[in-house]
Amino acid sequence: MAKTPSADSLASAAQHFAQSGPAPVHLWNPDFCGDLDMRIARDGTWFYLGTPIGRQRLVRLFSTILKREGEEYFLVTPVEKVRIQVEDVPFIAVDFEAGGGVITFEANVGEHVPLGPDHPLRLEHNEKGEPAPYINVRANLEARIDRKSFYRLVDMAEIANVQGVPWLGIWSQNRFFPFVPESEIQP
């Protein structure tokens, strides 16, 4: 008889891999076990059975076994794969440090991500036309950069040419990440 997956069984399996950071979920392809009543809200809060998960350590543990396939998100172990709901992206970049030519973001799950070729910045605009910046954390999992951090980035921004057009943006790891063409900046 097949065991019904639960948050407890997933947490127990994740604990085994937690010592070395995110688990190698890209190597695992177990059979789909069903949906788990777990949701990551737009603000980065994780819910289980409709209740916020209050233990940050448990959230971090679950984040290590998170995998994205297409537009769906799964918690994966070598023997279980359950779908969870994610309202926007699974992580929030809550702060950053800049030094030595690198901007390093801190995600709400404790991961530190250096902005650069392996972790690029993506800038979209939300339904109100406001900038919505994201950074790739790992394996197609993104963090939305929180508002205060984005405003700090804008304060650091400078003008650089992108294909002959001056843009406002930031540098990290010798790569320029453009925000907006200079011609669109309002005085």
HUTA-V691597 format. One record per helix or strand of 3 or more residues. SS is the DSSP state (H for helix, E for strand). FROM is the first residue (numbers start at 1). LEN is the number of residues. Records with the same first field share a line. If there is no record, write none. Layout:
SS: FROM-LEN ; FROM-LEN
//
This chain:
H: 7-14 ; 25-3 ; 56-8 ; 147-10 ; 182-3
E: 34-7 ; 46-3 ; 66-4 ; 72-5 ; 81-6 ; 91-9 ; 102-6 ; 112-3 ; 121-5 ; 131-8 ; 141-5 ; 158-5 ; 165-8 ; 175-7
//
